[in-house]
Amino acid sequence: MQDREASLLVIEGSDQGTRFMLTGEMLIGRGTQHPIRVLDTEASRTHARIRPEAEGWILEDLNSSNGTFVNGHKIKSTVLESGDQVRLGRTTLVYAIRSPDRSSIAHVDLVGGSSQHGHSQIIRTFSPQQSTTQGKDVPVDHSNLLPDDVLYVIGEIAEQAVRPSMTLSELLDRVLRMILKTIHADRGCILLIDTDSGMVVPQSSVSSIEVKSSASAVQARMPISKSIVDYVIKTGNSVRSTDPLHDTRFDPGQSILQAGVKEALCVPMLGRMTLLGAIYLDVTEPDGGTRNLNDRSEQHLTDQKLRLLTAVARQCALAIENFRYQQSLVDAERLAAIGQTIATLSHHIKNILQGVRGGSYLIDIGLKQDQRDLILKGWKLVEKNQDKIYNLVMDMLTFSKERTPSIEVASANDVVHDVFELMEQHAQEYGVQLSYIPDPEMPKSTFDPEAIHRAVLNIVTNAIDAAEHSEGKGQVELTTRFDTAEDQIVIEVTDNGPGIPNEVKERIFNVFESTKGASGTGIGLAVSRKIMREHGGDIVVGDAPVQGARFILHWPFSNEAVAEHHAGIRTMSDVE
């Protein structure tokens, strides 16, 4: 298990897009100290635990209020499989594992020449579009696969195929394991046609045989008849092959005979338009390894199982096409986002550099003419644009990466007071009166003071810019309050500027969406909302008293670290 990376990816909820890498036993919940912190009011403070064991990662519910669900079923403790969806409250996470390499694929050997298929012991072939088989007469199929069983199997395979996957190899491994469990074969392999070279390449291989420690290296490998695979790829027909011990294509020393292959199925993976590859299954002799299944009679690869595998292969092919289509969309959107980001940032950086060049020009003239006023004026321009480029870079860093708040014991009043002192002189330069009204009953709490400082600073900066264009005296008011009813901390920033049009309110938190023209970057509000949501809160646009705009920042009150801090002080006092 150590060679497989495991993670939980949030696909629904306020943390959507956040990935938690699993590194050992980890607690999950709203608690600020938990390594997997879920910002969901319906999740318990300590909701669940995930830990590694020999059989895999174990998810355990810790008597949560609303329960823990895996794939829609309430659980107490369960072993997770890749692609499982875990729901805590209104948050859904996908468990995924990824192998660092695909070394197991190197254990697949394509043996035999493609020109020799006329000698193979193929006893059944049929096209996926046909309902009748062709070939030699064989005994009647008694595999007892009832229609209800077939429907259940198809449904299970379909569920595996549509589960979220990190990689195509993960998807194929998951589907192949379900196929082996259903068909009762010993080994399986999915081969895909390489779109560049046209070669048939093994992509996933799974075995249910436990190879003995004394077995030779060739027994650990999985030989596949190249002639049968080539026949399936060339004709598009499904094939059932008999005992290769009587197949004249193989020499007695070849690995396919040493591996004890008794029967094999090979079916095409036909997509909507093209053939994508093939699925190969086989059954081996008992002395080729130690079987997991005791009933040998249920392991015969019958015609009915061949038809079932053909239907499953069709679903698998459609799932692969869908995966590739989604990946193409993601790649296209990523390229478009990169292009938009570069173009927008280039525009803002160009404007800032023009300000720096203008200030530098004034400084240069002032130095040449020994005019102190020009030097000071130029330096103010340089300093102003220096602050702009610094804030732009910091906002980009904050917005571009997933981060966990650095929780400390702090007071929201102190953080907002720091912002007030920092921006008071700036507001006066713009002719704006900045005032601050703190809540005298504000309790200390646990949050990330530096992050909240940046979020409030962005909002206050925007408010000062807006108030500068007010009809009368520009005013910006900062207030804090502790909402006891909602058990949350609230910071309000109100200005008397021109306000925000209703048609724009829905877009202002989108990245690169700015109402300030060339003077704004369109990142500040997006960064502030991201910070608040990292704390389990949000930013909303409220109604201004008369005109202008009001932004309300809020996040849940937490005193966990405060309690731990005081407990630590008491412990030290006891020791003394």
N, C-alpha and C positions, 0 to 999 in steps of 0.2 A: 504493500500500500504506500510505502514511502516514495516510490518512483512515480506516483500519480498525483498531479495537482488537483485539489478539490476546492470548490468555491460555491458561494451562494450569491446569486444575482437577483436583485430586486427588479421585477418586471411590472409590478403594480403597487401603487402607494406613493407617499410623498418622497420616498428615497429612490424612486425609479431611476434605474441606470447605475446604482451603486453596487459594486462587487466586493464581497468580503472573502478574502482568501482564508482557508481553514488551515490553521497551523498547530492545532492541538485541541484540548478540551476548552470550549468556549461557551459563555453564557449569551443568551439572546433575550432582548427585551428593551423596554424604554429606559432602563437604568443608565445613568450617565457614565458609569464606570465599566459597562459591559463592552467587550470587544466587538460584538455584533449588536449595534444599537439601532432599534427600529423606532422611527419617529411616527408612532401610530397610537392615538388615544385609546383604541380598542384593544391594544396589546398590553399585557401585564408588565409591571416594572421588571420582574424577572420571570420571563415567560417560558423559556425552554433551554435545554442544554444540548450541544452537539459534541461528540467525542469520537476519536478513532479507536477501533477495535480490529482484531484480526480479520473479521468478516466484512469490515467496511466502516463507514461513518454511521454512528448511532444517533438518532434524534430522539430526545426524551422530553416530554411535557412535564413542567414543574408545577402542576396544580394551578395552571393559569385560569383566569376568570372565564374567558371565552373559548378555551381549548386550542389545540394545535391540530391542523389538518394536513394530510399528505394525499395529494391527488383526490381531494374531496372527501376523504374518510378521516374521521376523528381518531387520533392515535394517543397512546400512552408512551410507547417506545417502539421504534422500528428501525430497521436497517435501510438506509437510503440507497436508491439506485439512480444512476445518472439520468437526468431528465425529470426526476420527480419534482412536483410543484408543492411547496410548503406554504401554507397560509396561516398567518398570525393576524387576527383582527381583519383589517382591510388591506393588509400588505401580503403580497404573493412573491415568494422567492423561488428560483429554480436552482436545484442542486445539480452541479455538473462536475465531472472528472475529466482530466485530460492527461494522457500519457505523454511524457517528454519526447518519445520517439515511437516509431512504428516498427521496431525490430522484429516483432512476431511475424510480420509479413514476409520477412526474409526466409521464414521456415516453409514457405510454399514453393513447391517445385512443379513446373509444367513439364511433363515427360511424354515422350512419344511423338512421332511426326504427324503433321496434319494431313499428309497424303495417304495415310494408312487406315482411314476410318472404315473402309470397306471390310476389314477383317475384324472389327470390334464386335463384342458380344452385346450389341444393342438390341434389346427385345421389345422396346416400346418407343415410338416417336409419334408426336402429334403437334399440330400447329395450335397455338393458343386460341385461334379463332374456330377450331374444329371441335366437334363433340364426340367423334369416334377415334379410336386408336388404330394404329397400323403396326404390323410386326408379327412375331411368332405367337402361337397359342400358348397361354400360360394358365395356371390354375386360377379359379375364381378368387376375387379379392375379399378377404374376411377381416379387414382391419377395423371394422366396427366404427368408422367415422360417420356418425349420424349427421343429418342436415343441421340440427341445432348445434352440434359440436363444431361443424365447419363454419357456421355463422359466428360463433363465439371466437373461434381462432382468427377469422378474418378481422373481427372487431378489435381483438387484442393487438394484432399486427398493425392495424390502422392507428391505434392509440400510440403505439411505440413510434410509428413513423412521423406523427405530427407533434410529438413532444419537442420542446425547444432543445436545440443542440448547439454546443460551442463550435464543433467541427463536423465535417462530413464523415470522418472516420468514426467519431463517437456515435453518430446516427446509425451507421452501418453495423457497428459492433452490437448496438442495442437490438436492432432488428434481427441480426443473425442469431443472437442468443435465444430470442423468442422463437425463431424458426426451428432451431435444434430441439428446444424443449417441446415443441408441438409435433414435429415430424418424427421425433425419437431417432434421430441420426446421431452418429458419433462425432463427426467433424463437418465443418462447413466453411465455405469461402465465397466471398463476393468479389467478382472480377469486373472491372470497368474498362471501357474502351477509352484510351487516352485521346483527347480531342486533337492534339498536335501531331502525334506520331501514328495514330491509328492502331497501336499495339494494345493487346489485352493485358492489363496489369492487375495483379491481386491488390485489393484495397483493405480487406478485413478478413481475418481467419479466427475461428473459434473451435475449440475441441472440448468435448465432455469426457475424454479419456484421461485417466491419471497414469502417466507414463512411469514405469518402474525405474527406480534409481539406477539399476544395472543395465537398462536398455541402451542400445547404441545410439549414436547421434542421428543416424538415418531414420530410426524409429520415431524420433521426436519431430521429424519433419513431416510435412503433409504433401504427398505426391498427388498430382492431378493429371488426368489423361488429357494431353493437349489436343489429341485427335477429336475427343468428344466435345471439348470446349470450342474448338474451331468449327466443328460440325454445327453446333448450336448457334454460334455467331453467324455462320454463313447462311444457314437455312432459316433461322428464326424458329426452329422447332424445339419442343421439349423432349428430353431423352431420359430413358431408364436403362441402365446398363447392368449386365449380370457379372458373374464371377470372373475377374481378370486373370485368374489362375489358368483358365482355358482360352485366354485371348492370345492369339499368335503374335500380336504386336509387341509383346513384352518378353524380354529375356529373363530367365529365372533370377538373375542377380540384380535386376532393376529394383529401385526403392519402392515402387508401387506394389510389387509383389511382397517384398520384405515387410511392408507395413500391414499386410494382411487385408487389403481392401476386398470386400465381398460384393457389395452392391453400391451403385452410385446413381444419383439424380442430377441432372443439369438442365436448367431452364433459362430461357432468355428473359432479360429485363427490358421489356418494350415500353418506351415512353410514349408521349403523345404523337411525336413525329419520327423519332429515330430509335434505334436499338442502342441502349446504354451499356450493356454488358451481360453477365450471366451469374446465376447462383448455382453453386456446386455443393452437394451433400454426399456423404458416403457412410457405409457401415463396415466395420473391420472385424477381423477374427478376434475372439476373446483373448488369445495369448499375445495379441499385439499390445495389450495394456489391461488395466483393471477397470471393468465396466462400472459405471454409476447405476445403470438400469439392470435389474436382475432378469426380467422377463424377456428372453430373446425373441419370442414369437411376435412381440409388439414392435420389434425394431425392423422388420422387413419393409423395404421401400416399395410400396405397392403402387398400382396405377392410380388409385384414389389419392394417395399422398402426392403423386406426381402432378395430378390436376390441382390439388390444393396449393402446392408449391408454385405452380404456374400462376395461379391467381394472386398469391402473395407477392411474387416477383413483379407483377404488374403494379401493385400498390407501392412496392418499394421503389420502382422506377419513377412513378409519379412523385413520390416523396423526395427523391433525389433531384428531379427537375424543379420542384418547388423550392428546395433548399438553394439550388444554384440561382434560381430567379431572385429569391430574397437577397442572396449575397450580392447579386449584380445591382439590385436596387440600393442596397446599403453602400456599395462602392461608389455608385453614381452620386448618391446624396452626399457621401463624404467628400468626393471630389468637388461637387458644387459648393459645399460648405467651406472647403479650403479656399476655393477661388473667391467666394464672397468675403471671407475673413481677410484674405490678403489684400483685396481691393479696398475694403473699408478701412483697415488699419493703415494701409499706405496713404490713403487720403488724409486721415487724422494726423499721422506722423508728418506728412508734408506740411500741413497747416502749422503744426507746432514748430517745425524746423524753420518755416518762414518767419515765425515770431522770433526765434533765436537769432536768425540772420539779421532781422531788423534791429534787434537790440545790439548785436555785435557791431553793426554798421554805425550806430550812434556812439557806441563806446570808442570805436576806431576814430571817428571824426572828433570826438571830444578829446582824445589823447593827442591827436595831431594839432588841434587848435587850443589845447590846454583849457577846455571849457568843462568845468566840474559838473555843471547842470546837465549837459548832454551825457556825460559818463553815468551819472546817477539814473537818468531817465532810461538809458540803454540797459543798465544793469537790472533795473526793475523789470523790463521786458524779458531779459534772459532768465531771471529768477522765476518769473511767473510761468514761463513756458517750461522751465526745468521742473516745476511742481506738476505741470500737466503731464509731462512724459513719465514722471515717477508714478503718478496716480494711475495712468494708463497701464503701465507695466504691472503694477500691483493688482489692478483689477483683472488683467489678463491671467496672471498667475492664480488668482483666487478662483476665477471662473473655469479655468481649463482643467483643473485636477480635482479628483474626489478627495475629500479630506474629512477627518473626524475632528470636531471641535476640541480644543485644548481646554478642558474644564478646570476652572478655578473657583474659589470662593471669592465673590466680589459683589459690589453694589452697583445696580444700574444707574443710580444717581451720580456716582463718581465717574462712570464712563461717559455719561451725557455731559457732565460738567466739564470734562476734559475737551470734548468736542466744542462746547460753548466757548471756552477760553481760546481754543485754537482758531476758531472762525470769527471771533468778535471783531478783531481788527480788520479782517478781510471784508466783513459785512459793512463796516464803516467806510471803507474805501469805495464801496459800491453805493453808498448812500442809503444803506438798509439798517434798520434797527433790529438787532438780534436780542431776544429776551429768553430767560430760562426760568421755569417754575417747577421745582422738584416736589415729589411726594415726600413729606416729612416722615411718613409711616412706612416707607419702602424698606422691606426686609432684605438682608443679604441672601444671595442665591448662588447657584452654581451654573456657570456658563463660560463661554470663551470671551473674555473682555476685549481682546485685540480684534477679534472678528466682529463683535457687536459695534465696536468703535468705528470700524471701516464702514459697516452698513449704515450707521447713523450719519457718519461724515458725508457719504455719498448723497443721502437724502437732503441734508442741510445745505450742501453745496448747490444742489439743484434748486432748492427753495430760495436761496439768496439770489441766484441768477434770475429766477422768475420774478421775485419781488422788486428787482432793479427796474423792471418794466411796468410796475404798477402805476396807476394814474396819479396817486398821491404819494405820501411817504411810504417807502417800502418797509414792510414789517415781516419778521419771521419769529415764530414763537415755538420754543421747545418745552414740552411738558412730559413728566413721568408719573405713572400711577400704578398701584398694585390692585388688580381687579380680584377681589376676594371671592366674588360669585363664580368667576371662571377659573380662579386659581392660576392666574397668569400675570406676567409683567408686561406693561404697555408703555410704549414711547410714541408720542405724537409730535409731528412736525407740521406746522400750519403756516402758510404764507398768504399774502394778499395780492399776489400777482395776477396775470390774466386768466389763470385757471387752465383746466385740461378739458378739451372738447370730448363729448361722450363717445364719438366715433373713434377716438384715439385711446381711451382708457383701457380697452381690451388688448392693446398692442404695446403699451409703454414698457412692460416688463420683458418683452422679447429682446434678445441680444441684437445690438446694432440698430435698435429702433429709438431714434432721438427726435425730440420736438424742438431742439435748440439749434438746428441747422448745422453749419460748419463748426460751431463752437462746442458741440457735444459729441461724445464718442458712442453713445448708445449702449455702453457696457455697465455703467454704474448701477442702474436700477436692477438689471439682471443679476449682478453680483450681490446686491443687497438682499434680494429675494432668496438667492441660493444660500446665503449665510443664515437667514432666518429659518429656512426650511431645514437646514442642517441642525438647527436647535429645536426642531419640532414645531416651529411657529410659521409665520407668514407676514407679508406686507399687503395691506389693502388700501385702496383709495377711498377716503371718507368724504363727507360733505363739508365744505368750508362754511364758516358762519355766515359770511356775506358774499365774498368773492375769493378767488384764488384757489388753492388746493390744500388738502390735508392728507398726509400719509400716516398710517397707523401701523407701527411695528409691534408685534406681540409674540411671545413664546411662553410655554408652560413654566410655571414656577417649580423649582426643584431645590430641595434642601438636603439631598443625600450626602454630598461632600461636606456640607456645613455640619451635619450630624457626625460624620466621620471625623471631621476636624476637631470638634468639641470633645468627642470621645477620646481622641488621641491626646488632647490636653489633659483630660481627667486621668488618663492612664499614666502620663508623665508625672502628674501631681502625686498620684498614689505611690509611684516609685520613689519620689523624693521624700 
